[in-house]
Amino acid sequence: MALPWDFHPIEGERVRLDLLRDDDLDDLYALQSDPEVCRYLLYEPRSRERVAHVLARDAAAARLESPHDYLQPAIRDRDGRFLGTMYFELHSVDPDRTAEIGWILAPHAQGEGYASEAARLLLGLAFEELGLHRVYAELDPRNGASVALCERLGMRHEGHFVEHMWLKGEWTDTGHYAILEHEWAARRA
Ligand SMILES: CC(C)(COP(=O)(O)OP(=O)(O)OC[C@H]1O[C@@H](n2cnc3c(N)ncnc32)[C@H](O)[C@@H]1OP(=O)(O)O)[C@@H](O)C(=O)NCCC(=O)NCCS
């Protein structure tokens, strides 16, 4: 495996993955305080103070080396405008080589394929650069846009955990999706 991996911006055709910066606070606060955006996330809409804390923490997460190291890069368009954030966390290094992926787009950036492109950039990093074996996503199965994104990426539906957790005042199901290195390679061929 090509670890440690130190963050560098990742360029796609229409999006760029870049570390969060202090001047993302307004955009990140708008994103993480929006009840619609947060509806299927694990957290409730956040205060500006909480987002400022999270931004400082996540902007410093720039190295993948050990289990639980993570990245939370900004998704920006070619003009540098903030579109949302991606999430990528190493869960196992040796021998399982597994990571989790996640995504959040600002409402104005949804429906344009930006999350698909950003996710493909991270799957490329995972399989082609880091040499991971499996990348998975967990989601609320009611989150149709996120389910559709997993399917668009070629992630298999691996499981549906019924009333898996008590969240935001109700029992909530969790869906598991995953893609393996050889499945990614077959899609790229
Ligand atoms: C989940 C989420 C990131 C999906 O965003 P999205 O914009 O639907 O996802 P994509 O980037 O894959 O875009 C796909 C849509 O763009 C359209 N599109 C337009 N141009 C496109 C292009 N060049 N390439 C691909 N899709 C394109 C697709 O047709 C599709 O639209 P549709 O859903 O109306 O069919 C978004 O709904 C979100 O941020 N939700 C709130 C946070 C959240 O719940 N995160 C997930 C937690 S598990």
The ligand as an ORCA input file, in Angstrom:
! r2SCAN-3c Opt
* xyz 0 1
  C     -26.430     12.679     -1.667
  C     -26.097     13.849     -2.574
  C     -24.613     14.211     -2.439
  C     -26.390     13.452     -4.029
  O     -26.207     14.585     -4.852
  P     -26.581     14.521     -6.415
  O     -26.318     15.855     -6.987
  O     -27.927     13.922     -6.588
  O     -25.518     13.459     -6.928
  P     -24.651     13.453     -8.261
  O     -23.526     14.367     -8.169
  O     -24.347     12.039     -8.518
  O     -25.630     14.040     -9.348
  C     -26.593     13.199     -9.938
  C     -27.691     14.033    -10.526
  O     -27.124     15.017    -11.397
  C     -27.613     14.793    -12.730
  N     -26.515     15.171    -13.637
  C     -26.486     16.306    -14.360
  N     -25.342     16.387    -15.033
  C     -24.632     15.268    -14.740
  C     -23.372     14.791    -15.151
  N     -22.585     15.472    -15.983
  N     -22.930     13.611    -14.642
  C     -23.699     12.904    -13.788
  N     -24.925     13.319    -13.360
  C     -25.384     14.503    -13.848
  C     -28.037     13.348    -12.746
  O     -29.006     13.117    -13.747
  C     -28.633     13.219    -11.364
  O     -29.865     13.884    -11.297
  P     -31.201     13.105    -10.865
  O     -31.006     12.697     -9.441
  O     -32.243     14.134    -11.035
  O     -31.288     11.934    -11.774
  C     -26.980     15.083     -2.228
  O     -28.332     14.746     -2.370
  C     -26.736     15.634     -0.828
  O     -25.745     16.288     -0.573
  N     -27.684     15.367      0.102
  C     -27.604     15.929      1.442
  C     -26.481     15.322      2.249
  C     -26.589     13.812      2.315
  O     -27.643     13.265      2.555
  N     -25.436     13.151      2.097
  C     -25.373     11.714      2.071
  C     -25.361     11.107      3.396
  S     -25.276      9.324      3.251
*
